[in-house]
Amino acid sequence: MDVTPLRATAGRPGRSRVTRRAAAFARLTWFNTVRLCRNPLLALGMAAGSYMIMDMGRATGVLTLESWHNRAGSIATVVGVVMFAVVTFPAMREARYSTALVSPLGRTSRLLSLMAASSLVSTVMVAVLAGLQYWMASPPLVGALSPPAYPAPLLLAAAGPLLSITLVAWTRSYLPLVVVGLTMPVYALYGVSLLDNSLQSAAFRMQWAVRVTMQPFKVRAPSVTDVAAHYLVYAVLAVAVLVFLALAARGGRAFRAACLGTIAVLLACALLTVAHGRQAYTPLKPIADSQVYGAHGPSCQTREGITYCPLPGYEPWVDRWHETLAPAVDLLPEEAHGRLPVVWQDGSSYERDLDVPEDRSVMVYSYMNPGWTYWRAELVGGVVRSVLDLSSPYEPRRCRATDQSRVVIAAWLTTVGEGASRTERLDALTMGLDPYLPSPVDLEVARALVGLPEERVGRVLEQHWDRLSSPGGRTRELAELLGLRVRAASGRPATSDDWRRLYPHQPYGEVADEPVWRGLPVCS
């Protein structure tokens, strides 16, 4: 006797029951999704996210993949907070009145459906807003982003409604929403120091706990695959903990014990992930380029005697760097080109492992704004200071180069090139002079150089480079070689009155009268 048809028939009721339950779960999830989308609070959240995008669009600098990822994380935080409030109301109805409902799904399935719907709405909102931000940035963006880093903002957004459902499932009240609603005023009062010491301490501890929970690792480098993978594993485990913690509020003792046991395992895995990540990657431990997604090692290239070593994915920026440096480098004599430094890029969120000459290197970061005077002056100033053997103004051991012609030359070279107004050139000039306590002669000659033809100054530098670029070269000598008449006579550090007289519209020279600065050793 053939029993195959009987076996198939006997299996159909079980499969049809699973199919019906799956269909009911899908319909309920879609119903919850539509109901959440109709909530007025969600429209406010979209408006807040759109405002963030417009506000971020006004920020200066060229957007990179890493900065876009950071902005996506900020958008996900806002979406998560909004969805925390939006999902509180349906979660409250499910917690209080679910026993009175007649439904083909049980209490646990209905709670899972609400979790799935809220997570879907959150992730779609983040994907739309982050995608709009990416589109407005005129892709493709430079930089690198490891694949495990892309889901992180989505999981962060989903954690908001899941946390709300979990708290409501256990408290069966609107207390979590009230607490979150009071968080912002309390934080604002804490920020302006209007709270007493005990409340300030509580607000600080709460802020610390939130920050550590959201960013538990010491290094945040979404371009490094291993670091991004640690974040992804931690985020998945954290979301899973919230899901099982919400489910533990339902069912009998055995079901709750199983959920709590699963939570214990997930928490242990999360703690091990954090411990391993914090030990493997620290701020002081350099990360090689080979660990960056899509890179196989340093990608250094040389342009007209200047070696550039960008981070993986930032190779298109070399053209911008060289375009910024070329006008100043072209005015240097040929003998000075042998002292040109290596321009290398360090990570903004980690230390890069790259072998460069310590005394002949200029570091830039993953930020670029060619139209900003400060950025251009910093890049050009770093290179010419290295050529002229001037110490960086950011070094712990400061020195003054009063009445040294090389300081005036270095400051003037940051102003050359086309496209900058006279005010912008004077801003760059004073920014390069101020850290070295210039004399009134330095201030007067530097201002005069801005009005001279660049070729004329370049010829003088080529003929008298050895003398003018040395610590013994004097600014008055430079003025005489250029045929400039100098009214100032003092070779001592300029006072604040001198600064105001010669540069009335530049906000520098405030510390010129302080004895601690005037007593600095002379740069050699």
C-alpha positions in Angstrom: 0.0 0.0 0.0 1.3 3.5 -1.0 1.3 5.7 2.1 3.0 8.8 0.5 -0.2 10.7 -0.3 -1.5 10.1 3.3 1.8 11.4 4.7 1.6 14.5 2.5 -2.0 15.1 3.5 -1.2 14.7 7.1 1.5 17.3 6.9 -0.6 20.0 5.2 -2.6 21.2 8.3 0.6 21.9 10.2 2.1 23.8 7.2 -1.1 25.7 6.5 -1.2 26.7 10.2 2.3 28.1 10.0 1.5 29.8 6.7 -1.7 31.4 8.2 0.2 32.6 11.3 3.0 34.0 9.1 0.5 35.8 7.0 -1.3 37.2 10.1 2.1 38.3 11.5 2.9 40.1 8.2 -0.5 41.8 8.0 -0.3 42.9 11.7 3.3 44.2 11.1 2.1 46.2 8.1 -0.9 47.6 10.1 1.5 48.7 12.9 3.8 50.2 10.3 1.0 52.3 8.8 -0.3 53.3 12.2 3.2 54.5 13.3 3.6 56.5 10.1 0.4 58.3 10.8 1.5 59.5 14.2 2.0 63.3 14.2 5.2 62.9 16.3 6.8 61.1 13.4 6.2 64.1 11.1 8.0 66.2 13.7 10.9 63.7 13.7 11.2 63.9 10.0 11.1 67.7 10.2 13.9 67.6 12.8 15.9 65.2 10.7 15.5 67.4 7.6 16.6 70.5 9.6 19.7 68.6 10.7 20.5 67.8 7.1 20.1 71.4 6.0 22.2 72.6 9.0 24.9 70.1 8.3 24.9 71.2 4.6 25.9 74.6 5.8 29.0 73.2 7.5 32.3 74.1 5.9 34.7 71.5 4.5 34.5 68.8 1.9 32.3 65.9 3.0 34.0 62.5 3.2 32.6 59.0 3.6 33.7 59.0 7.3 32.1 62.4 8.0 28.9 61.3 6.2 28.9 58.2 8.4 29.2 60.4 11.5 26.3 62.5 10.3 24.2 59.4 9.6 24.9 58.4 13.2 23.6 61.8 14.4 20.5 61.4 12.2 20.0 57.9 13.6 20.2 59.3 17.2 17.4 61.8 16.5 15.3 59.2 14.8 15.8 56.8 17.7 14.7 59.4 20.2 11.6 60.3 18.1 10.6 56.7 17.6 11.1 56.1 21.3 8.2 58.6 21.9 6.1 57.4 18.9 6.1 53.7 19.8 5.3 54.3 23.5 1.6 54.6 22.8 1.0 51.4 20.8 3.4 49.6 23.2 1.2 50.8 26.1 -1.9 49.6 24.5 -0.3 46.2 23.9 1.0 46.0 27.5 -2.3 46.9 29.2 -5.1 45.6 26.9 -3.6 42.7 25.0 -5.4 40.1 27.2 -8.8 41.4 26.1 -8.0 41.1 22.4 -9.2 38.3 20.2 -6.4 37.7 17.7 -4.9 34.8 15.7 -1.6 35.7 17.2 -0.5 35.4 20.8 0.8 38.2 23.0 4.5 37.4 22.2 3.9 37.4 18.4 2.0 40.7 18.7 4.9 42.3 20.6 7.4 41.0 18.0 5.2 42.5 15.3 5.3 45.9 17.0 9.1 45.6 17.3 9.5 44.7 13.7 7.2 47.5 12.5 9.0 50.2 14.7 12.4 48.9 13.6 11.3 49.0 9.9 10.1 52.6 10.2 13.2 53.7 12.0 15.6 52.2 9.5 13.7 53.5 6.5 13.7 57.0 8.0 17.5 56.9 8.6 18.1 55.4 5.1 16.1 58.2 3.5 17.6 61.0 5.4 21.2 59.7 5.2 20.7 59.0 1.5 19.5 62.5 1.0 22.5 63.8 2.8 24.8 61.7 0.6 23.0 62.9 -2.6 23.3 66.5 -1.6 27.1 66.0 -1.1 27.6 65.4 -4.8 29.0 61.8 -4.8 31.3 60.0 -5.1 32.8 60.9 -1.7 36.4 60.4 -0.9 37.7 58.2 1.9 36.9 54.6 2.8 34.1 53.0 4.7 34.2 49.3 5.7 31.0 47.3 4.8 30.3 46.5 8.5 30.0 50.2 9.2 27.0 50.8 7.0 24.4 48.9 9.2 25.5 50.7 12.4 23.3 53.8 12.1 20.3 51.6 11.2 20.8 49.5 14.4 21.2 52.7 16.4 17.9 54.0 15.2 16.2 50.7 15.8 17.4 50.6 19.4 15.3 53.7 20.3 11.8 52.1 19.8 13.0 48.7 21.1 14.1 50.3 24.3 10.8 52.1 24.6 8.9 48.8 24.1 11.1 47.0 26.6 10.5 49.7 29.3 6.8 49.9 28.7 6.5 46.1 28.7 8.1 45.9 32.2 6.6 49.1 33.8 3.2 49.1 32.0 3.1 52.9 32.3 4.1 56.1 30.5 6.9 56.6 33.0 9.7 56.0 30.5 8.3 58.6 28.2 8.1 61.1 31.0 11.7 60.4 32.1 13.0 60.9 28.6 10.9 64.1 28.2 12.5 65.5 31.3 16.0 64.6 30.2 16.5 67.5 27.8 15.5 70.2 30.2 17.7 68.6 32.9 20.6 68.4 30.6 20.1 72.0 29.5 20.1 73.2 33.1 23.2 71.1 33.8 24.9 72.7 30.8 24.3 76.2 32.1 25.3 75.2 35.6 22.0 76.1 37.3 21.7 72.8 39.2 23.1 72.1 42.6 26.0 69.8 43.0 24.0 66.6 43.5 21.9 67.1 40.4 24.9 68.1 38.4 26.6 64.9 39.4 23.6 62.8 38.5 23.3 64.5 35.1 27.0 63.9 34.5 26.8 60.2 35.4 23.8 59.8 33.1 25.6 61.5 30.3 28.6 59.3 30.9 26.5 56.1 31.0 24.8 57.0 27.7 28.1 57.8 26.0 29.8 54.6 27.1 26.8 52.5 26.1 26.7 54.1 22.6 30.5 54.3 22.1 32.1 51.6 24.3 35.3 51.4 22.3 38.4 53.6 22.5 38.8 54.0 18.8 36.1 54.8 16.3 37.4 54.2 12.8 34.6 53.0 10.4 37.2 52.7 7.6 39.1 49.9 9.5 37.3 46.6 8.9 38.2 45.1 12.3 37.1 48.1 14.2 33.8 48.4 12.3 33.2 44.7 12.8 33.5 45.1 16.6 31.0 47.9 16.5 28.6 45.9 14.3 28.8 42.8 16.6 28.3 45.0 19.7 25.3 46.7 18.1 23.6 43.5 17.0 24.1 42.0 20.5 22.7 45.1 22.1 19.6 45.1 19.9 19.1 41.4 20.6 19.3 42.1 24.4 16.5 44.6 24.1 14.4 42.2 22.1 14.7 39.3 24.6 14.4 41.7 27.5 11.0 42.8 26.2 9.9 39.2 25.5 10.9 38.3 29.1 8.0 40.5 30.3 5.6 38.1 28.6 4.8 34.4 29.1 5.2 32.0 32.0 8.2 31.3 34.3 9.8 28.9 31.9 9.7 31.2 29.0 10.9 34.1 31.1 13.8 32.0 32.5 14.8 31.1 28.9 14.7 34.7 27.8 16.8 35.8 30.8 19.3 33.0 30.2 19.6 34.1 26.6 20.1 37.7 27.8 22.9 36.6 30.1 24.7 34.9 27.2 24.2 37.9 25.0 25.5 40.3 27.6 28.6 38.1 28.2 29.3 38.1 24.5 28.9 41.9 24.3 31.2 42.4 27.2 33.8 40.1 25.6 33.5 42.0 22.4 34.0 45.3 24.1 36.9 44.0 26.1 38.6 42.6 23.1 38.0 45.8 21.0 39.3 48.1 23.7 42.4 46.0 24.2 43.1 45.5 20.5 42.7 49.1 19.4 43.7 52.0 21.6 44.3 55.7 20.6 48.0 55.3 21.0 48.3 52.1 18.9 49.0 53.0 15.3 46.9 51.3 12.6 48.5 50.4 9.3 46.9 51.3 5.9 46.6 47.6 5.1 43.9 47.3 7.7 41.7 50.0 6.0 39.0 48.5 3.8 40.1 48.3 0.2 43.8 49.3 0.8 46.9 47.2 0.5 49.5 49.7 1.8 50.6 53.4 1.7 49.7 55.2 -1.5 52.4 57.9 -1.6 53.1 59.9 -4.8 55.5 62.7 -5.7 54.5 66.0 -7.4 57.3 68.4 -8.4 59.5 67.4 -5.5 56.7 67.2 -2.9 55.8 63.7 -1.6 52.2 63.3 -0.6 50.9 60.3 1.4 47.1 60.4 1.6 45.0 58.0 3.6 43.5 55.2 1.5 40.6 56.6 -0.5 41.8 60.2 -0.3 44.1 60.1 -3.3 41.9 62.6 -5.2 42.8 65.2 -2.6 46.5 65.2 -3.7 45.6 67.5 -6.6 43.9 70.0 -4.3 46.9 69.9 -1.8 49.4 70.5 -4.6 47.3 73.2 -6.2 47.3 75.0 -2.8 51.0 74.6 -2.3 52.3 75.2 -5.8 52.2 79.1 -5.8 54.4 79.2 -2.6 56.7 76.4 -3.7 57.3 78.0 -7.1 58.7 81.1 -5.4 61.2 79.2 -3.4 64.8 78.9 -4.9 65.9 75.6 -6.4 68.2 74.9 -3.5 65.3 75.1 -1.0 63.4 72.3 -2.9 65.6 69.7 -1.4 64.2 70.6 2.1 60.6 70.1 1.0 58.8 67.9 3.6 56.5 64.9 3.2 52.9 65.9 3.4 51.1 63.0 5.0 47.5 62.5 6.2 46.7 61.2 9.6 43.4 59.6 10.6 40.9 61.9 12.4 39.8 59.1 14.6 42.9 57.0 14.9 46.7 57.2 14.7 48.2 56.1 11.4 51.1 53.8 11.2 53.3 55.4 8.6 57.1 55.8 8.5 57.8 59.5 7.6 60.8 61.7 8.5 60.0 63.2 11.9 61.8 66.5 11.2 60.7 66.8 7.6 57.0 66.1 7.5 53.8 68.0 7.6 50.6 66.3 8.8 47.1 67.0 7.5 43.8 65.4 8.6 40.7 64.2 6.8 39.4 67.7 6.5 39.8 70.0 3.6 38.3 73.4 2.7 40.3 75.0 -0.1 38.2 78.2 0.0 38.9 78.8 3.7 41.9 81.1 4.4 42.8 79.4 7.7 43.0 75.9 6.1 45.2 77.2 3.2 47.4 79.2 5.5 47.9 76.2 7.8 48.9 73.8 4.9 51.2 76.3 3.2 52.6 77.5 6.6 53.5 74.0 7.7 55.5 73.3 4.5 57.4 76.6 4.4 58.1 76.4 8.2 59.7 73.0 7.6 61.8 74.4 4.7 62.9 77.4 6.8 63.6 75.2 9.8 61.1 77.1 12.0 59.6 75.3 14.9 55.8 74.7 14.8 53.8 77.1 16.9 51.9 74.1 18.3 55.0 72.4 19.9 55.0 72.4 23.7 58.4 74.3 23.8 57.6 77.6 22.2 60.2 80.1 21.1 60.2 83.6 19.6 61.7 84.6 16.3 61.6 88.4 16.7 63.3 90.4 13.9 64.1 87.2 12.0 63.6 87.6 8.2 62.6 83.9 7.8 59.5 84.5 9.9 58.4 87.3 7.6 59.1 85.2 4.5 57.2 82.2 5.9 54.2 84.4 6.7 54.3 86.1 3.3 54.4 82.8 1.4 51.0 81.8 3.0 49.4 84.8 1.2 50.6 84.2 -2.4 48.4 82.8 -5.1 45.2 84.0 -6.8 41.7 84.2 -5.5 42.2 85.7 -2.0 41.2 89.2 -1.2 43.5 91.6 0.5 41.7 91.2 3.9 42.1 87.4 3.6 45.8 87.8 2.8 46.3 90.0 5.8 44.5 87.5 8.0 46.8 84.7 6.8 49.8 87.0 7.2 49.1 87.9 10.8 48.2 84.3 11.6 51.7 83.3 10.6 53.4 86.2 12.4 51.6 86.2 15.7 53.0 83.0 17.3 56.6 84.1 17.0 56.3 87.6 18.7 57.3 89.7 15.7 58.9 93.2 16.1 57.3 96.4 14.7 59.8 96.1 11.8 58.5 92.6 11.1 54.9 93.8 11.1 55.7 96.7 8.8 57.8 94.8 6.3 55.4 91.9 6.1 52.5 94.2 5.4 54.6 95.9 2.6 55.4 92.5 1.0 51.7 91.8 0.4 51.6 94.8 -1.9 54.7 93.9 -3.9 54.8 91.8 -7.1 55.5 88.2 -6.1 58.2 87.8 -8.8 60.1 90.7 -7.4 60.2 89.1 -3.9 61.0 85.7 -5.4 64.1 87.1 -7.2 65.5 88.5 -4.0 64.9 85.2 -2.2 66.7 83.3 -4.9 69.7 85.6 -4.8 70.0 85.9 -1.0 68.4 82.7 0.2 71.2 81.4 2.4 71.3 84.6 4.5 67.6 85.4 4.6 66.5 81.9 5.5 69.0 81.5 8.4 68.3 82.4 12.0 70.8 85.3 11.6 69.0 86.9 8.8 67.3 90.2 9.8 64.1 91.7 8.5 65.7 95.1 7.9 68.1 93.4 5.5 65.2 92.0 3.6 63.6 95.4 3.4 66.8 97.0 2.1 67.2 94.3 -0.6 63.7 95.0 -1.7 64.1 98.8 -1.6 61.5 99.3 1.1 61.6 102.3 3.5 60.9 101.2 7.1 59.6 103.7 9.6 59.7 101.4 12.6 63.0 101.2 14.4 62.5 98.8 17.3 63.7 95.2 17.0 62.0 94.2 20.2 58.7 92.3 20.3 55.8 94.5 19.1 53.3 95.6 21.7 49.5 95.4 21.3 49.5 99.1 20.3 51.8 98.3 17.4 49.5 95.5 16.3 46.5 97.8 16.4 48.3 100.5 14.5 49.5 98.3 11.6 46.8 95.7 11.6 43.6 97.4 12.9 41.2 94.8 11.4 43.1 91.6 12.4 42.4 90.1 15.9 45.9 89.3 16.8 48.5 90.6 19.3 46.4 90.3 22.4 49.2 88.5 24.4 52.0 90.7 23.0 52.3 92.6 26.3 52.4 89.6 28.6 55.8 89.1 30.2 55.5 85.2 30.0 55.5 85.4 26.2 58.1 88.1 25.8 60.4 86.1 27.9 60.4 83.0 25.5 63.8 81.8 24.2 64.9 82.8 20.8 64.3 80.3 17.9 67.6 79.0 16.6 
